[in-house]
Amino acid sequence: MSVPQGVERPSRAGRRALGSALAALLVLGASGTAAAEPVTAAREKPVSHTIVPAPVKVTPRPGVTYALSGDTRIHTQPGSDEAERVGEYLAGVLRPSTGLRLPVAPGASGRGISLLLTGADPRVGREGYQLDVTKRGVVIRALTAAGLFAGVQTFRQLLPAKVESRTKQRGPWHATGVSVLDYPRYEHRGAMLDVARHFFSVDEVKRYIDQVARYKVNRLHLHLTDDQGWRLEIKSWPNLTAHGGSTEVGGGPGGYYTQDQYRDLVAYAASRHITVIPEIDLPGHTNAALSSYPELNCDGVAPPLYTGIEVGFSSLCIDKDITYEFVDDVLREVAALTPGDHIHIGGDEALKTTDPDYIKFMDKVLPLVGKHGKIASGWHEFVKATPDASAIPQFWGTKTVAEDMVAAAGRGNRIVLSPATKAYLDMKYDENTELGLKWAGYTDVEDAYDWNPGAFIQDLPESAVRGVEAPLWTETLTNSAELEFMAFPRLPAIAELGWSPWTTHDWAKFRERLAAHGPRWKAQGVNFHPSPQVPWK
């Protein structure tokens, strides 16, 4: 993506300290933080629920609540370890704030909380659920553990906001009586995190995983390599991280994940029913690799490490055999570490590579992805190499006319939509936003929410849309507090577009539902942006 020149930024250490201070102040509820209450907008007609993403069908039970108590138990589907793990996850959410024991054990009961893999409406599919909250108890039914996990995310939104606190709070703990039938609109509901421009620790990535999982995101796209840094250990090419991972934008220390740390991240995401999609950006955005190994350069001379934010100046050497030996080795190791079906091979902004060379490169690299048992994803530019129908193009353009996407769909490719004007979480909210960039324009919450993925690209049939993804690029972001400020409240907007049926789409109602999540984010210590477009509670 194109970015402005001459951005001046505080040191990474200074921004880390500032972010930590902001997060601490937020948890304490201090005034003057980034998440201070804005002037409340005129209130709309009250909505019937505050669930985000909006479910397919919600039937309130007026006057009915279920109260968590010292006797509450969590019952899980007998014989299902996966259901029991979802039960332990739910208990882990509720125990710190409520102080309740909430024992988890296989079984079924009309009382307490039951997580069952029987009796669900077939319409819920692989990721949907039914949720019933009565005075006697809570029952979540699904066909899979992923569906139970989605139901748990909805159930926690029916409890008081302070249930999200990690310290003990005073009750009572009443869940709103309701019946819910729910399942997703799209199979791919993604969040992308750029750990290459600035490096983020394992704990920081896990924190983001937990945050996006609450909104039924099921893909985490990790942008692992770029001009500024190579962030994943490749044992056959160790200098990629020893040298290529040693810096970042602004000249900070950078960092990288060992293969064991990456496996840990993948497993952690899987425990939240999120599949990790690793991205190795090729053939451009490769300065960190070129600087690490001179032989990957056409002239055999390694360029210096790069700490700026310009794009389009680097390329692997298309005509050298060692280029493809390098790519083969990298893809082999990444595939072995990644249980998911997809590897993202980038392909964007290869401005130093001619179209014939680009196509030649992709013609050699795309089969390598398949050789290692994976399906290729790539930024939308890679469709000019006409990958086979299994490949997943990711559209990041700024226009609604995209003939190349329509042509790709005609060949059988299904598209993930990440239009920069709508879904890029690093775009500034408005002219007063200190963080982020603005090359694609300003994107406030209504901009992020008010578009239809099924009708966004002219002449692209909805059947060709695989889903949506919200990328968060980090040229200007250095810590969790800054990630959160840019992601929230816009990520829940994109998540709703990916999950909820278009029949539920209503900006006035969404902003009311979203407003109820402000207190939840405060309880969780999330450093959200208090957009004046939302009437925060």
N, C-alpha and C positions, 0 to 999 in steps of 0.2 A: 504494500500500500504506500501511497505517496505521503510524505510528511514534511512539515515546514523546516526550514533551516534555522540555525542559531538559537536553539532552545537552551536557555540557561537554567540549571537546576541545582538545588542544594546537594551537598554530599550525600551519599547513600546512608552513611552512619547518622547524619543529622535527620534524614527523612525517616529512617527506622525509629529513631528516638521519638520523633514527633508523632509517628503513627502509633507507637505504643502508648504515648501519653494521651492521645485522642481516645484510643480504645478504653483506657482506664477511666478517663473522665466520663465517657459514655455510660459505662457500667454503673458509676456512682450517681448518674443523673445530673451531673453538673451543668450549669448553664454555660453558653458560649461555645459548646462543642459543635462539630459539624452536623450533629443530629439534633440540634435544638429545635423546639417546636416552632413551625412557621405560623403566620396568621391563618386561622382556619377559614377555609373558603365557605361560601354559602352551601348549606347541607342539601343533598338531594333527598328524594323520597327514600326512607330506610329500605335496605335490601333484606331479603329473607334469610341470608346466611353470609358468612364472611370467609368462605372457603376459597382458597387459591391454590391450584387452578380450579375454575368452576367445574363441578361435576356434571355428568350427563343429566342426571335427575336427582333432585333433592326434595324430599317430602318432610316438612317440619312436623314435629309432634308438640304442639303448643302446650305449655305448662308442664312438660315432662323433662326431668333431668335424671342423670345417673350420678351418684356420689361415690367417688373413690373413698375408701375407708381402710382401717387397719385390717379388715377381714378380706379385702379384695385380693383375689388371686388371678394370675394370667394362665389360662388353659390353652394348650396348643394341640394341634392335630396329632393324635397318637401315631407313633411310628414315623414321624417326619422330623428329622433333625433340622431341616431348613426352617420349618415352621417354628421350632423351638428357638432357633437363633433369632428369628424376628421377634419372638416373645421376649427374649433377653435384651434385644435392642430397645424395645418399648419400655421395659423395666428400667433400663439404664437411662432413658430420657426422664422418666417420672420420679425415680427414687430421690435424686438430690434435692429437688424442690419440695416434694411432699413429705419426705422423711418416712414414707411407708415402706414396708418390707417387700410387698408385691412379689411373692414367690412365683416362679414359673415352672410348670410341670405339664407333661402330656395329660390329656383328658378333655372332657366336654362337660359343660355345665350351663344351666340357664342363668347362673349368677356370675358376677365377676366379669372378666374380659376373656372372650374366647376367640382364638385365631384358627379357623378351620379351612381345610382344603376339600370339603364336601358341601354339596347343596347349593353351590353358586349358580346363578343364572349363566347359561352358556355365552350370553352376549359379552360377558366381562373379558373373555379371551385370555391371552397370556399375561397381561399386566393389569387388568381391571379387578374390581372387587365390589362386594356389597357390604354395607355397613349399617347396622341397626343399633340404635341407642335407646333403650327403654329404662324404666325405673328400676328394673331388676338387674340389668346388665348390658354389656356391649358384646355384639357378635360381629366379627369380620369374616366374611367368606370369600374365597378366591379359588382359582384353579391352580395357582402356582404361588411359591413364596414371594415372588416379585409382586404379585397382586396383593398379598397380605401386607407387604411392606408399604405399598401405595396407600392401602387402607389405613395403616397406622399413621401416615403423614396427615391424612384427613382427620382422623380421630383426635390427634393432639391439638388441632386447630379448634376443636369444640370445647376444649378446656380453657380455663383462665390463662391469660398471657403469661402470668408469673410462673406457670408450670415449666416454662422454658429456662428458668434460672438454674444455675449450677450450685446454688446455696439454698438452704432450707428456708421456706416461706410459710406464712400462715395461710391455712385453708379458709373456707371449705373448697373442695375440688369437685365442682359440678360440671358434667359434660352435658351439652345441649341435646335434648331428645330429637332424633332425626332418623330418617331412612334414606340411604344413598345407594344409587346404582351408578357405577362409573367405570369408564374405560377410555383409553387414549385415542385421539384423532390420528396421530402419526406414530410410526414405530421409532423414529429417530428424534430424540429430544435432547439436544446437546448443549454443553457449555465447553468452550475452548479456553485454555489458560496458556498464555505465552510465558514460559519459564526461561526463554533464551535471551531476550533483551535485558531483563533483570532476572536473576536466579531466585527461586523461592524454595525454602527448606521443605523437607518431608512433612513436618508438622504444619507448615503453612498450607501446603497443598491438601492435606487431610482436612484442615479446617474448612477450606473451600468446598471439598467434596461433601462434607456434612451440610453445608449451607445450601448447595444446589440440590442435594437429595431431598430436602424438605419440600421442594416444588416439583417432584416427580421427574426430574432430569435423569436420563438413563444412559448418557454417553458423556465421557470426559475426554476431550480431544486435547492432548498435551503437545504443544509446539516446542519440541525438544532441541531444535537446532536452528541457528540463524547466523548472520554475519557476525553478531556480537558474542556468540558463545555456543559451545557444544556441550549439552547437559546430560548425556547418557554414556556411561562407560561402555566402550566397545573394545573387548579384550584383544582382538586381532589388530587393532589400530590404537594403541594406548595413548598416543600423543594428542588424539582428538580432545580428551579431557585434561590431560596433564598440561597441555599448552592452550588448546582451543577453549577450554572451560575456565580459564584463569582470569577472565575479566568480564565486563558487561557495559551497558550504556553508562557513560559518565566516568568510566575507569575504575569502578569498584572491584572487589575481589572475585566476583562471579561464584562459581561452584558447579558441582555436578552430582548426579545420582550414581552411586555404585549399582551394579546389577542387582544386588540383594535389596538395596533401598527401593529400586524401581519395582521389583517383585512385591515388596511390602506395600507400595502405593497401589499396585494393581489389585492385590488381595483386599486391601482396605476398601477400595472402590467397589469391588465385587460384593463385599459384605453390606454395602448400601445399594446393591442391585444396579450398579453403574459399570459399564464396560469402558475400559480405557482404550482409546485410539491414539497410538503414538504417531507423531509426524516427524519425518526426516525430510526437510525441505530441499528439493533438487530441481533442476541443476543450478539455479540461482540461490541467493541467500546462503552462500556457502563459504564466506570469507574465513570463518573460524576453522573450517576443514582445510582450506587452501593454505592458511597460515601455519597449520600444524604439519602439513606434508608437502614439501616443494614439488614432488613428482606429480601431484594432482594438477599443477599449473602447466599450461601449454609451453611456457618459457622455462619451466623448471625452477623458478624463483618464487619463494614464499613471500606473500605480502605481509605487512605488519598486522597485528591484531587491530580490530576496529571497535571503537567505543561510541560512535555517533549514531544517528538515527536515519541516515539516508538509505535508499534502497536501489536495487537494480544495477549494481556495479560489479557483481561477482558472478562467476560461472565456472563449473567444472569444465575440464578440457574434453570436448566431445569426441575427438579423434584418437585419444589415447586408450589403449587396452587396459591400462591400470585403473582408469576411471571406473570401468565396469567390474573389475576385480574388487575395487574398493566398495562400490555400491552393493555388490553381491554379498560381501562379507558383512557389511552393516545390516542389510536386510535379513540375512541368516540369523544374526545374533538377536536382533530386535524381535523377529518372528518367534524365536525360541523362548523369549521372555514374556510374550504377549499371548494370552489365551483367546482374546477376541479375534474375530474374523478379519478385521481390517487393519491395514497400515496405510497411513496418509503420506504421500510422497511429494506434497507441496505442489511445485510447478508454477507458482505465481511469480510475476514480476521478473522473469528471466530476460531482462532487457539487453543483456550483453550476448544473448544467444539468438542467432537468426532462426526464423521459423523452420527452414530445412534442417538445421542442426538440432533444434528442439525436438522435432518429430523423430529424427534419427535417434536421439537420446532416449525418448520415451518408448520407441519401438524396441529398444534393447532392455530398458529397465522394467517396463510393465510385465513382461514374461518372468522376470526375476521375482517379482512379488508373488506371482502364482507358483513359481518353483518352490517357494518356501511356505506354501499352503495358505496364503492370505489373499484377500481381495483388495484391490487398489482403490483408495480414495485420493482425491486431489483437488486443489483449487480449480476454479472453472476453466482457466486457460488450458488445462491439459486435454480438453476435449478436441483441440485441433489435431491431436495425434490419434483421434478416433479409437479410444480404448474400447474393449469389448463391452457388451451390455451389462456385465456384472459390476463394472467400475462405477464409483460414486463421485460425480462432480459436486463440488461445493461452491455455490454461487455467492460471490461477495461484491458484485457490481453495485452501481449506484443508479442504474436506469431500469425501467420496467420493460424495455424492449431488449431482448437478448436472443437473437436468432440462433446463436450457437447452442444455447440451452435447448431451444425447441428442436433443433436438428438432432442433438444428442438424445433427447427423449424419443424422437422418432426411431432412433437406432436401438432403443430399449433401455437406455440409462435412466436411473431415477435420481432426482436432484435433491440435495440438502440446501436449504435457503438460509443465507446469512447476509442479506443485503446490508451494505455498510451504512446506509442512511437510516436503517431501522434497528439492526441487530448488533452493531459494533458497540460494545459496552465501554470502549475507551474514548468514544466521542464525547466532547463536553456537553453538559446539559444545556448551558446557555453561555452568554459572553462573560458571565461572572465566575464560571467554574475554573478553579485554579489548576486542577489536574486535567490530563487528557489532551487530545488533539481535536482539530476541527476541520480537517481536509474534506470530510464527507458531510460537513454541516453540523449544526447543533441537534441533539437528540434528547428531548425530554421524555417523560414517561408516556405521555399520550402518543408521541411519535413512535415509540417502541412498541406500543400496544395496538394502535389503530391501523392495521393492515392485515390482509387475508393471504396467508401463504398459498392457499389453493387457487388464488386468482391474481397473484402479484406480477408474474411475468406474462406479458401479453402472448396469447396463443399457446401457453404451456398448460396442458391438461392437468387437473388436480391429481389424477392417477399417477402422473410422473413425479409428483412431489413425495420424497421419502420422509421429509421432516424439516425441522428448523434447528439452528444452532446459534448461540450467542457467543461470539469471540471476544476475549478480553486481552488486548495487546498491552504490553507493559513498558513501552518506551519511557513513560513518565511515572510509572508506579513501582514502588520498592518494598512495600510491606502489606500485611493483611488489612490494616485499616484503610489503606488507599485502594486496594482491590475491592473491598466492601463498599466504599463510597461510590465507586463507579458501577458496581454490579447491582446494588440495591437502591432504589426499587425497580430497576429496569429488567433485571433477570427474571423475576416472577412474571412480568408482562410477556416476555418471550416464551417462558415455560407454559403460560396459559394458552398461547397460540399453538403450541405443540401438542398440548393435551386435550383441551376443551373443544367440544363441537362448536362450529361457527354459529349455531343457533343461540348459543349463550353469550355471544360477543356483544358487549354493550359498555362503552367507555364510562358512562355516568355510574353504572352499577359497579364496574371494576374498580374505579377510584375509591368508592365507598368500601368495598371489600378490602382493598389494599390498605386503606387507612387503618384498619383494625390490626394490621401486622406490625405497625410501628412499635407498639408496646411489646410485642413478642421479640422484635429485633433488639430493643433496649434490654430486655431481660437476658437475651443471648449475648449481649455485648457486641452486636453488629453495628458498625459505623456507617449507617445508611445516610443517603442524601435526602434531606427533608424537602422534596420538591413542592413548591407552592401549588402545583396542580392537584395535589392530593389533600383532602380534608382530614389530616391526621387526628387520631383520637386523643 
